[in-house]
Amino acid sequence: MRVLSGKAVCQILKRHGFVQIRQRGSHVIMQKKSSNSTITVPVPNHSELKIGTLRSIIRQCGIAKAEFD
């Protein structure tokens, strides 16, 4: 996996239907609503996200890992 910034991750999430609902400090909260559920993903707005943090975001959002490579 390549190293991504928080801003780049937010752009990928936006392409998949997530919207930014708020920001507190350095964390951007992205959310996607569907007919029966809501997915909320916090994204640290850092220049480089650690690999574990990125994997956690991928797991939470349900988007294929290939989209982040």
PDB file of N, CA, C and O in Angstrom:
ATOM      1  N   MET A   1       0.842  -1.189   0.000  1.00  0.00           N
ATOM      2  CA  MET A   1       0.000   0.000   0.000  1.00  0.00           C
ATOM      3  C   MET A   1       0.881   1.243   0.000  1.00  0.00           C
ATOM      4  O   MET A   1       1.941   1.278   0.624  1.00  0.00           O
ATOM      5  N   ARG A   2       0.423   2.239  -0.701  1.00  0.00           N
ATOM      6  CA  ARG A   2       1.178   3.492  -0.724  1.00  0.00           C
ATOM      7  C   ARG A   2       0.736   4.395   0.420  1.00  0.00           C
ATOM      8  O   ARG A   2      -0.347   4.228   0.982  1.00  0.00           O
ATOM      9  N   VAL A   3       1.580   5.337   0.746  1.00  0.00           N
ATOM     10  CA  VAL A   3       1.285   6.277   1.823  1.00  0.00           C
ATOM     11  C   VAL A   3       0.374   7.372   1.271  1.00  0.00           C
ATOM     12  O   VAL A   3       0.674   7.977   0.241  1.00  0.00           O
ATOM     13  N   LEU A   4      -0.734   7.621   1.957  1.00  0.00           N
ATOM     14  CA  LEU A   4      -1.687   8.641   1.530  1.00  0.00           C
ATOM     15  C   LEU A   4      -1.850   9.693   2.615  1.00  0.00           C
ATOM     16  O   LEU A   4      -1.626   9.429   3.796  1.00  0.00           O
ATOM     17  N   SER A   5      -2.237  10.874   2.200  1.00  0.00           N
ATOM     18  CA  SER A   5      -2.553  11.932   3.161  1.00  0.00           C
ATOM     19  C   SER A   5      -4.031  11.835   3.529  1.00  0.00           C
ATOM     20  O   SER A   5      -4.810  11.167   2.849  1.00  0.00           O
ATOM     21  N   GLY A   6      -4.399  12.502   4.596  1.00  0.00           N
ATOM     22  CA  GLY A   6      -5.801  12.530   5.001  1.00  0.00           C
ATOM     23  C   GLY A   6      -6.664  13.178   3.942  1.00  0.00           C
ATOM     24  O   GLY A   6      -7.799  12.760   3.713  1.00  0.00           O
ATOM     25  N   LYS A   7      -6.129  14.200   3.294  1.00  0.00           N
ATOM     26  CA  LYS A   7      -6.871  14.899   2.240  1.00  0.00           C
ATOM     27  C   LYS A   7      -7.147  13.973   1.053  1.00  0.00           C
ATOM     28  O   LYS A   7      -8.241  13.993   0.488  1.00  0.00           O
ATOM     29  N   ALA A   8      -6.152  13.161   0.677  1.00  0.00           N
ATOM     30  CA  ALA A   8      -6.325  12.231  -0.435  1.00  0.00           C
ATOM     31  C   ALA A   8      -7.361  11.159  -0.099  1.00  0.00           C
ATOM     32  O   ALA A   8      -8.158  10.775  -0.954  1.00  0.00           O
ATOM     33  N   VAL A   9      -7.350  10.680   1.140  1.00  0.00           N
ATOM     34  CA  VAL A   9      -8.326   9.677   1.568  1.00  0.00           C
ATOM     35  C   VAL A   9      -9.735  10.270   1.526  1.00  0.00           C
ATOM     36  O   VAL A   9     -10.675   9.602   1.097  1.00  0.00           O
ATOM     37  N   CYS A  10      -9.883  11.508   1.965  1.00  0.00           N
ATOM     38  CA  CYS A  10     -11.197  12.167   1.922  1.00  0.00           C
ATOM     39  C   CYS A  10     -11.699  12.286   0.493  1.00  0.00           C
ATOM     40  O   CYS A  10     -12.894  12.119   0.248  1.00  0.00           O
ATOM     41  N   GLN A  11     -10.813  12.572  -0.457  1.00  0.00           N
ATOM     42  CA  GLN A  11     -11.213  12.678  -1.860  1.00  0.00           C
ATOM     43  C   GLN A  11     -11.684  11.329  -2.403  1.00  0.00           C
ATOM     44  O   GLN A  11     -12.649  11.266  -3.164  1.00  0.00           O
ATOM     45  N   ILE A  12     -11.003  10.254  -2.010  1.00  0.00           N
ATOM     46  CA  ILE A  12     -11.421   8.916  -2.438  1.00  0.00           C
ATOM     47  C   ILE A  12     -12.793   8.593  -1.861  1.00  0.00           C
ATOM     48  O   ILE A  12     -13.659   8.062  -2.556  1.00  0.00           O
ATOM     49  N   LEU A  13     -12.983   8.916  -0.590  1.00  0.00           N
ATOM     50  CA  LEU A  13     -14.274   8.653   0.047  1.00  0.00           C
ATOM     51  C   LEU A  13     -15.390   9.465  -0.613  1.00  0.00           C
ATOM     52  O   LEU A  13     -16.498   8.957  -0.787  1.00  0.00           O
ATOM     53  N   LYS A  14     -15.113  10.724  -0.984  1.00  0.00           N
ATOM     54  CA  LYS A  14     -16.117  11.556  -1.653  1.00  0.00           C
ATOM     55  C   LYS A  14     -16.546  10.956  -2.984  1.00  0.00           C
ATOM     56  O   LYS A  14     -17.719  11.033  -3.351  1.00  0.00           O
ATOM     57  N   ARG A  15     -15.603  10.356  -3.711  1.00  0.00           N
ATOM     58  CA  ARG A  15     -15.932   9.715  -4.992  1.00  0.00           C
ATOM     59  C   ARG A  15     -16.876   8.534  -4.803  1.00  0.00           C
ATOM     60  O   ARG A  15     -17.566   8.131  -5.740  1.00  0.00           O
ATOM     61  N   HIS A  16     -16.906   7.981  -3.603  1.00  0.00           N
ATOM     62  CA  HIS A  16     -17.759   6.825  -3.315  1.00  0.00           C
ATOM     63  C   HIS A  16     -18.990   7.196  -2.513  1.00  0.00           C
ATOM     64  O   HIS A  16     -19.608   6.329  -1.894  1.00  0.00           O
ATOM     65  N   GLY A  17     -19.356   8.461  -2.511  1.00  0.00           N
ATOM     66  CA  GLY A  17     -20.623   8.870  -1.916  1.00  0.00           C
ATOM     67  C   GLY A  17     -20.561   9.382  -0.494  1.00  0.00           C
ATOM     68  O   GLY A  17     -21.603   9.696   0.080  1.00  0.00           O
ATOM     69  N   PHE A  18     -19.376   9.479   0.100  1.00  0.00           N
ATOM     70  CA  PHE A  18     -19.251  10.017   1.450  1.00  0.00           C
ATOM     71  C   PHE A  18     -19.234  11.545   1.388  1.00  0.00           C
ATOM     72  O   PHE A  18     -18.764  12.130   0.412  1.00  0.00           O
ATOM     73  N   VAL A  19     -19.745  12.173   2.421  1.00  0.00           N
ATOM     74  CA  VAL A  19     -19.713  13.633   2.525  1.00  0.00           C
ATOM     75  C   VAL A  19     -19.094  14.014   3.866  1.00  0.00           C
ATOM     76  O   VAL A  19     -19.216  13.291   4.855  1.00  0.00           O
ATOM     77  N   GLN A  20     -18.432  15.158   3.873  1.00  0.00           N
ATOM     78  CA  GLN A  20     -17.845  15.649   5.118  1.00  0.00           C
ATOM     79  C   GLN A  20     -18.950  16.290   5.936  1.00  0.00           C
ATOM     80  O   GLN A  20     -19.617  17.212   5.468  1.00  0.00           O
ATOM     81  N   ILE A  21     -19.148  15.806   7.163  1.00  0.00           N
ATOM     82  CA  ILE A  21     -20.213  16.373   7.983  1.00  0.00           C
ATOM     83  C   ILE A  21     -19.681  17.348   9.018  1.00  0.00           C
ATOM     84  O   ILE A  21     -20.387  18.270   9.427  1.00  0.00           O
ATOM     85  N   ARG A  22     -18.429  17.149   9.448  1.00  0.00           N
ATOM     86  CA  ARG A  22     -17.842  18.105  10.390  1.00  0.00           C
ATOM     87  C   ARG A  22     -16.354  17.851  10.502  1.00  0.00           C
ATOM     88  O   ARG A  22     -15.835  16.846  10.019  1.00  0.00           O
ATOM     89  N   GLN A  23     -15.679  18.789  11.153  1.00  0.00           N
ATOM     90  CA  GLN A  23     -14.263  18.642  11.446  1.00  0.00           C
ATOM     91  C   GLN A  23     -14.004  19.207  12.825  1.00  0.00           C
ATOM     92  O   GLN A  23     -14.442  20.310  13.155  1.00  0.00           O
ATOM     93  N   ARG A  24     -13.291  18.442  13.622  1.00  0.00           N
ATOM     94  CA  ARG A  24     -12.911  18.919  14.948  1.00  0.00           C
ATOM     95  C   ARG A  24     -11.413  18.720  15.093  1.00  0.00           C
ATOM     96  O   ARG A  24     -10.925  17.592  15.152  1.00  0.00           O
ATOM     97  N   GLY A  25     -10.703  19.810  15.149  1.00  0.00           N
ATOM     98  CA  GLY A  25      -9.241  19.719  15.206  1.00  0.00           C
ATOM     99  C   GLY A  25      -8.718  19.157  13.902  1.00  0.00           C
ATOM    100  O   GLY A  25      -9.041  19.655  12.824  1.00  0.00           O
ATOM    101  N   SER A  26      -7.906  18.116  14.008  1.00  0.00           N
ATOM    102  CA  SER A  26      -7.307  17.541  12.806  1.00  0.00           C
ATOM    103  C   SER A  26      -8.074  16.335  12.276  1.00  0.00           C
ATOM    104  O   SER A  26      -7.577  15.646  11.384  1.00  0.00           O
ATOM    105  N   HIS A  27      -9.262  16.059  12.793  1.00  0.00           N
ATOM    106  CA  HIS A  27     -10.031  14.906  12.336  1.00  0.00           C
ATOM    107  C   HIS A  27     -11.269  15.340  11.549  1.00  0.00           C
ATOM    108  O   HIS A  27     -12.098  16.113  12.028  1.00  0.00           O
ATOM    109  N   VAL A  28     -11.363  14.819  10.333  1.00  0.00           N
ATOM    110  CA  VAL A  28     -12.506  15.081   9.458  1.00  0.00           C
ATOM    111  C   VAL A  28     -13.448  13.887   9.590  1.00  0.00           C
ATOM    112  O   VAL A  28     -13.011  12.739   9.507  1.00  0.00           O
ATOM    113  N   ILE A  29     -14.712  14.145   9.792  1.00  0.00           N
ATOM    114  CA  ILE A  29     -15.706  13.082   9.924  1.00  0.00           C
ATOM    115  C   ILE A  29     -16.475  12.973   8.606  1.00  0.00           C
ATOM    116  O   ILE A  29     -17.184  13.895   8.202  1.00  0.00           O
ATOM    117  N   MET A  30     -16.316  11.820   7.947  1.00  0.00           N
ATOM    118  CA  MET A  30     -16.976  11.554   6.676  1.00  0.00           C
ATOM    119  C   MET A  30     -18.134  10.593   6.931  1.00  0.00           C
ATOM    120  O   MET A  30     -18.037   9.700   7.772  1.00  0.00           O
ATOM    121  N   GLN A  31     -19.236  10.787   6.192  1.00  0.00           N
ATOM    122  CA  GLN A  31     -20.416   9.967   6.434  1.00  0.00           C
ATOM    123  C   GLN A  31     -21.107   9.632   5.120  1.00  0.00           C
ATOM    124  O   GLN A  31     -21.143  10.438   4.190  1.00  0.00           O
ATOM    125  N   LYS A  32     -21.657   8.415   5.068  1.00  0.00           N
ATOM    126  CA  LYS A  32     -22.429   7.974   3.910  1.00  0.00           C
ATOM    127  C   LYS A  32     -23.719   7.352   4.427  1.00  0.00           C
ATOM    128  O   LYS A  32     -23.695   6.443   5.256  1.00  0.00           O
ATOM    129  N   LYS A  33     -24.842   7.854   3.928  1.00  0.00           N
ATOM    130  CA  LYS A  33     -26.139   7.337   4.348  1.00  0.00           C
ATOM    131  C   LYS A  33     -26.722   6.477   3.233  1.00  0.00           C
ATOM    132  O   LYS A  33     -26.693   6.843   2.058  1.00  0.00           O
ATOM    133  N   SER A  34     -27.249   5.329   3.631  1.00  0.00           N
ATOM    134  CA  SER A  34     -27.987   4.487   2.696  1.00  0.00           C
ATOM    135  C   SER A  34     -29.395   4.307   3.237  1.00  0.00           C
ATOM    136  O   SER A  34     -29.754   4.908   4.249  1.00  0.00           O
ATOM    137  N   SER A  35     -30.177   3.503   2.586  1.00  0.00           N
ATOM    138  CA  SER A  35     -31.581   3.380   2.969  1.00  0.00           C
ATOM    139  C   SER A  35     -31.780   2.857   4.390  1.00  0.00           C
ATOM    140  O   SER A  35     -32.718   3.266   5.073  1.00  0.00           O
ATOM    141  N   ASN A  36     -30.905   1.957   4.840  1.00  0.00           N
ATOM    142  CA  ASN A  36     -31.119   1.376   6.157  1.00  0.00           C
ATOM    143  C   ASN A  36     -29.943   1.507   7.121  1.00  0.00           C
ATOM    144  O   ASN A  36     -30.001   0.974   8.229  1.00  0.00           O
ATOM    145  N   SER A  37     -28.879   2.203   6.727  1.00  0.00           N
ATOM    146  CA  SER A  37     -27.741   2.353   7.629  1.00  0.00           C
ATOM    147  C   SER A  37     -26.948   3.614   7.306  1.00  0.00           C
ATOM    148  O   SER A  37     -27.128   4.238   6.260  1.00  0.00           O
ATOM    149  N   THR A  38     -26.079   3.964   8.224  1.00  0.00           N
ATOM    150  CA  THR A  38     -25.182   5.104   8.053  1.00  0.00           C
ATOM    151  C   THR A  38     -23.777   4.655   8.399  1.00  0.00           C
ATOM    152  O   THR A  38     -23.555   4.040   9.442  1.00  0.00           O
ATOM    153  N   ILE A  39     -22.824   4.962   7.526  1.00  0.00           N
ATOM    154  CA  ILE A  39     -21.424   4.636   7.774  1.00  0.00           C
ATOM    155  C   ILE A  39     -20.706   5.937   8.096  1.00  0.00           C
ATOM    156  O   ILE A  39     -20.723   6.872   7.296  1.00  0.00           O
ATOM    157  N   THR A  40     -20.075   6.001   9.265  1.00  0.00           N
ATOM    158  CA  THR A  40     -19.332   7.177   9.685  1.00  0.00           C
ATOM    159  C   THR A  40     -17.865   6.790   9.845  1.00  0.00           C
ATOM    160  O   THR A  40     -17.544   5.818  10.528  1.00  0.00           O
ATOM    161  N   VAL A  41     -16.978   7.555   9.213  1.00  0.00           N
ATOM    162  CA  VAL A  41     -15.548   7.252   9.238  1.00  0.00           C
ATOM    163  C   VAL A  41     -14.773   8.512   9.630  1.00  0.00           C
ATOM    164  O   VAL A  41     -14.859   9.524   8.936  1.00  0.00           O
ATOM    165  N   PRO A  42     -14.021   8.465  10.730  1.00  0.00           N
ATOM    166  CA  PRO A  42     -13.156   9.584  11.065  1.00  0.00           C
ATOM    167  C   PRO A  42     -11.827   9.459  10.296  1.00  0.00           C
ATOM    168  O   PRO A  42     -11.239   8.379  10.230  1.00  0.00           O
ATOM    169  N   VAL A  43     -11.371  10.566   9.725  1.00  0.00           N
ATOM    170  CA  VAL A  43     -10.122  10.577   8.962  1.00  0.00           C
ATOM    171  C   VAL A  43      -9.209  11.649   9.541  1.00  0.00           C
ATOM    172  O   VAL A  43      -9.567  12.827   9.540  1.00  0.00           O
ATOM    173  N   PRO A  44      -8.026  11.259  10.039  1.00  0.00           N
ATOM    174  CA  PRO A  44      -7.082  12.271  10.515  1.00  0.00           C
ATOM    175  C   PRO A  44      -6.573  13.091   9.328  1.00  0.00           C
ATOM    176  O   PRO A  44      -6.172  12.524   8.312  1.00  0.00           O
ATOM    177  N   ASN A  45      -6.586  14.394   9.446  1.00  0.00           N
ATOM    178  CA  ASN A  45      -6.156  15.268   8.356  1.00  0.00           C
ATOM    179  C   ASN A  45      -4.655  15.525   8.477  1.00  0.00           C
ATOM    180  O   ASN A  45      -4.221  16.656   8.697  1.00  0.00           O
ATOM    181  N   HIS A  46      -3.866  14.451   8.329  1.00  0.00           N
ATOM    182  CA  HIS A  46      -2.416  14.534   8.444  1.00  0.00           C
ATOM    183  C   HIS A  46      -1.785  14.412   7.062  1.00  0.00           C
ATOM    184  O   HIS A  46      -2.425  13.955   6.116  1.00  0.00           O
ATOM    185  N   SER A  47      -0.520  14.827   6.955  1.00  0.00           N
ATOM    186  CA  SER A  47       0.154  14.760   5.659  1.00  0.00           C
ATOM    187  C   SER A  47       0.440  13.321   5.249  1.00  0.00           C
ATOM    188  O   SER A  47       0.455  13.017   4.056  1.00  0.00           O
ATOM    189  N   GLU A  48       0.669  12.420   6.220  1.00  0.00           N
ATOM    190  CA  GLU A  48       0.870  11.001   5.941  1.00  0.00           C
ATOM    191  C   GLU A  48       0.129  10.190   6.994  1.00  0.00           C
ATOM    192  O   GLU A  48       0.341  10.377   8.193  1.00  0.00           O
ATOM    193  N   LEU A  49      -0.739   9.291   6.548  1.00  0.00           N
ATOM    194  CA  LEU A  49      -1.450   8.419   7.475  1.00  0.00           C
ATOM    195  C   LEU A  49      -0.624   7.155   7.696  1.00  0.00           C
ATOM    196  O   LEU A  49      -0.027   6.628   6.757  1.00  0.00           O
ATOM    197  N   LYS A  50      -0.590   6.677   8.917  1.00  0.00           N
ATOM    198  CA  LYS A  50       0.093   5.420   9.205  1.00  0.00           C
ATOM    199  C   LYS A  50      -0.679   4.286   8.556  1.00  0.00           C
ATOM    200  O   LYS A  50      -1.888   4.386   8.345  1.00  0.00           O
ATOM    201  N   ILE A  51       0.030   3.201   8.239  1.00  0.00           N
ATOM    202  CA  ILE A  51      -0.580   2.091   7.502  1.00  0.00           C
ATOM    203  C   ILE A  51      -1.728   1.456   8.286  1.00  0.00           C
ATOM    204  O   ILE A  51      -2.731   1.060   7.691  1.00  0.00           O
ATOM    205  N   GLY A  52      -1.602   1.352   9.590  1.00  0.00           N
ATOM    206  CA  GLY A  52      -2.672   0.775  10.406  1.00  0.00           C
ATOM    207  C   GLY A  52      -3.916   1.638  10.404  1.00  0.00           C
ATOM    208  O   GLY A  52      -5.035   1.124  10.380  1.00  0.00           O
ATOM    209  N   THR A  53      -3.725   2.954  10.428  1.00  0.00           N
ATOM    210  CA  THR A  53      -4.848   3.890  10.377  1.00  0.00           C
ATOM    211  C   THR A  53      -5.565   3.777   9.038  1.00  0.00           C
ATOM    212  O   THR A  53      -6.795   3.767   8.986  1.00  0.00           O
ATOM    213  N   LEU A  54      -4.801   3.693   7.964  1.00  0.00           N
ATOM    214  CA  LEU A  54      -5.386   3.569   6.629  1.00  0.00           C
ATOM    215  C   LEU A  54      -6.162   2.261   6.494  1.00  0.00           C
ATOM    216  O   LEU A  54      -7.253   2.249   5.925  1.00  0.00           O
ATOM    217  N   ARG A  55      -5.619   1.175   7.005  1.00  0.00           N
ATOM    218  CA  ARG A  55      -6.323  -0.111   6.951  1.00  0.00           C
ATOM    219  C   ARG A  55      -7.629  -0.059   7.741  1.00  0.00           C
ATOM    220  O   ARG A  55      -8.633  -0.639   7.327  1.00  0.00           O
ATOM    221  N   SER A  56      -7.614   0.627   8.859  1.00  0.00           N
ATOM    222  CA  SER A  56      -8.820   0.765   9.669  1.00  0.00           C
ATOM    223  C   SER A  56      -9.889   1.553   8.917  1.00  0.00           C
ATOM    224  O   SER A  56     -11.066   1.196   8.957  1.00  0.00           O
ATOM    225  N   ILE A  57      -9.486   2.616   8.237  1.00  0.00           N
ATOM    226  CA  ILE A  57     -10.430   3.422   7.446  1.00  0.00           C
ATOM    227  C   ILE A  57     -11.025   2.568   6.326  1.00  0.00           C
ATOM    228  O   ILE A  57     -12.228   2.632   6.070  1.00  0.00           O
ATOM    229  N   ILE A  58     -10.195   1.775   5.663  1.00  0.00           N
ATOM    230  CA  ILE A  58     -10.662   0.911   4.573  1.00  0.00           C
ATOM    231  C   ILE A  58     -11.672  -0.102   5.101  1.00  0.00           C
ATOM    232  O   ILE A  58     -12.696  -0.349   4.464  1.00  0.00           O
ATOM    233  N   ARG A  59     -11.389  -0.683   6.256  1.00  0.00           N
ATOM    234  CA  ARG A  59     -12.285  -1.674   6.858  1.00  0.00           C
ATOM    235  C   ARG A  59     -13.625  -1.039   7.227  1.00  0.00           C
ATOM    236  O   ARG A  59     -14.677  -1.641   7.015  1.00  0.00           O
ATOM    237  N   GLN A  60     -13.587   0.165   7.774  1.00  0.00           N
ATOM    238  CA  GLN A  60     -14.812   0.833   8.212  1.00  0.00           C
ATOM    239  C   GLN A  60     -15.690   1.268   7.041  1.00  0.00           C
ATOM    240  O   GLN A  60     -16.913   1.149   7.106  1.00  0.00           O
ATOM    241  N   CYS A  61     -15.071   1.772   5.968  1.00  0.00           N
ATOM    242  CA  CYS A  61     -15.866   2.339   4.877  1.00  0.00           C
ATOM    243  C   CYS A  61     -16.410   1.296   3.916  1.00  0.00           C
ATOM    244  O   CYS A  61     -17.394   1.557   3.224  1.00  0.00           O
ATOM    245  N   GLY A  62     -15.789   0.114   3.854  1.00  0.00           N
ATOM    246  CA  GLY A  62     -16.299  -0.936   2.980  1.00  0.00           C
ATOM    247  C   GLY A  62     -15.935  -0.782   1.521  1.00  0.00           C
ATOM    248  O   GLY A  62     -16.530  -1.435   0.665  1.00  0.00           O
ATOM    249  N   ILE A  63     -14.974   0.064   1.222  1.00  0.00           N
ATOM    250  CA  ILE A  63     -14.504   0.258  -0.152  1.00  0.00           C
ATOM    251  C   ILE A  63     -13.342  -0.704  -0.408  1.00  0.00           C
ATOM    252  O   ILE A  63     -12.564  -0.989   0.502  1.00  0.00           O
ATOM    253  N   ALA A  64     -13.220  -1.199  -1.623  1.00  0.00           N
ATOM    254  CA  ALA A  64     -12.165  -2.143  -1.960  1.00  0.00           C
ATOM    255  C   ALA A  64     -10.790  -1.531  -1.722  1.00  0.00           C
ATOM    256  O   ALA A  64     -10.571  -0.345  -1.969  1.00  0.00           O
ATOM    257  N   LYS A  65      -9.879  -2.349  -1.243  1.00  0.00           N
ATOM    258  CA  LYS A  65      -8.519  -1.904  -0.936  1.00  0.00           C
ATOM    259  C   LYS A  65      -7.810  -1.367  -2.182  1.00  0.00           C
ATOM    260  O   LYS A  65      -6.970  -0.473  -2.082  1.00  0.00           O
ATOM    261  N   ALA A  66      -8.147  -1.909  -3.348  1.00  0.00           N
ATOM    262  CA  ALA A  66      -7.517  -1.486  -4.605  1.00  0.00           C
ATOM    263  C   ALA A  66      -7.761  -0.010  -4.904  1.00  0.00           C
ATOM    264  O   ALA A  66      -6.948   0.611  -5.589  1.00  0.00           O
ATOM    265  N   GLU A  67      -8.842   0.561  -4.416  1.00  0.00           N
ATOM    266  CA  GLU A  67      -9.139   1.979  -4.650  1.00  0.00           C
ATOM    267  C   GLU A  67      -8.118   2.890  -3.977  1.00  0.00           C
ATOM    268  O   GLU A  67      -7.946   4.040  -4.381  1.00  0.00           O
ATOM    269  N   PHE A  68      -7.443   2.378  -2.954  1.00  0.00           N
ATOM    270  CA  PHE A  68      -6.492   3.189  -2.194  1.00  0.00           C
ATOM    271  C   PHE A  68      -5.056   2.957  -2.624  1.00  0.00           C
ATOM    272  O   PHE A  68      -4.146   3.575  -2.072  1.00  0.00           O
ATOM    273  N   ASP A  69      -4.825   2.071  -3.608  1.00  0.00           N
ATOM    274  CA  ASP A  69      -3.460   1.797  -4.091  1.00  0.00           C
ATOM    275  C   ASP A  69      -3.057   2.713  -5.209  1.00  0.00           C
ATOM    276  O   ASP A  69      -1.942   2.610  -5.721  1.00  0.00           O
TER     277      ASP A  69
END
